[in-house]
């Protein structure tokens, strides 16, 4: 399960297991795939 949260919300997560993942995109994928399979350009 994945979610995007603000730092303030992340700090309130209780539990031993918290993982942070950072994704880097070199392109605006919404433009590259615009109109395909229901992807909308932002």
N, C-alpha and C positions, 0 to 999 in steps of 0.2 A: 504494500500500500504506500502511496506517495502523496505528499501534500506540500504546499508552499505556505509558510507561515512567517509572520514578522518575528523579530528577535524577542520582543516582549512576550509574545505568545509561547515561543519556544522555551523561554526561561521558566514558564509556569508548568511545563510538562513534568509530571511526577513519574518516577520509575528508574530502574537501573540501566535500562537499555535505551539509549538515544543515539541515533546515527545521523550524521549530516552528510549529504551528498551535494556536490556542486556540479552543475552541467554547464558547459561552455559551448555556445553555438557561434560559428564563424559567419553564418548566413542567417537571414530572416527566412526561416522555413515556411512561414505562412504565405510569403510571396512566391516562393518556389513551387509550392504545392497548392496554390490558390485555385479553388474550384474543383479540386479532386477529392473524392470521398468525403465531402462535407466539410472540408477545411476552409475557413474563412480568413481572408487577409485582415490584419488588424488595422 
